[in-house]
Amino acid sequence: MAMSVEEVEAAIIEKAKKAPKPQLYIKDFYKCAPDMKPRQIKKIANKLVEKGELMFWSSGSTTMYARPDRIKDEEGAEGIN
């Protein structure tokens, strides 16, 4: 049975909270809803960025997703607001 958008959002947020690394590639979220196409998952992840649940993080060459409360800013303080 296909997951609803809300279920996929919850699964992505949960994965972002519990992943060993704070930054995740979009492909890391594909396992959250294996029956959905990658483009659908990317749209859901981008919607979560708009809502403030996730944020974009760039390594300089690659854009990744992260929970704002799991990323350290350049000064070393926990979380970015």
ZIKAUR-V380099 format. One record per residue. N is the residue number from 1. RES is the residue in one small letter. SS is DSSP state (A for helix, B for strand, O for the rest). PHI is phi as a letter, one per 20 degrees, with the letter a starting at -180 (999 if undefined). PSI is psi as a letter, one per 40 degrees, with the letter a starting at -180 (none if undefined). Layout:
BEGIN
n:res:ss:phi:psi
N:RES:SS:PHI:PSI
N:RES:SS:PHI:PSI
END
This chain:
BEGIN
n:res:ss:phi:psi
1:m:O:999:h
2:a:O:f:i
3:m:O:e:i
4:s:O:f:i
5:v:A:g:d
6:e:A:f:d
7:e:A:f:d
8:v:A:f:d
9:e:A:g:d
10:a:A:f:d
11:a:A:f:d
12:i:A:f:d
13:i:A:f:d
14:e:A:f:d
15:k:A:f:d
16:a:A:f:d
17:k:A:f:d
18:k:A:d:e
19:a:O:f:i
20:p:O:f:d
21:k:O:d:i
22:p:O:f:d
23:q:B:e:h
24:l:B:c:i
25:y:O:f:i
26:i:A:g:d
27:k:A:f:d
28:d:A:f:d
29:f:A:e:e
30:y:A:f:d
31:k:A:f:e
32:c:A:f:d
33:a:A:b:g
34:p:O:f:e
35:d:O:e:e
36:m:O:e:i
37:k:O:f:i
38:p:A:g:d
39:r:A:f:d
40:q:A:f:d
41:i:A:f:d
42:k:A:f:d
43:k:A:f:d
44:i:A:f:d
45:a:A:f:d
46:n:A:f:d
47:k:A:f:d
48:l:A:f:d
49:v:A:f:d
50:e:A:f:d
51:k:A:f:e
52:g:O:n:e
53:e:O:f:d
54:l:O:c:i
55:m:B:c:i
56:f:B:e:i
57:w:B:c:h
58:s:B:d:h
59:s:O:e:e
60:g:O:o:d
61:s:O:c:e
62:t:O:c:h
63:t:B:e:h
64:m:B:c:i
65:y:B:d:i
66:a:B:b:i
67:r:O:f:h
68:p:A:g:d
69:d:A:f:e
70:r:A:d:e
71:i:O:d:h
72:k:B:e:h
73:d:O:f:i
74:e:O:f:d
75:e:O:e:e
76:g:O:n:e
77:a:O:f:i
78:e:B:f:h
79:g:O:m:i
80:i:O:c:h
81:n:O:d:none
END
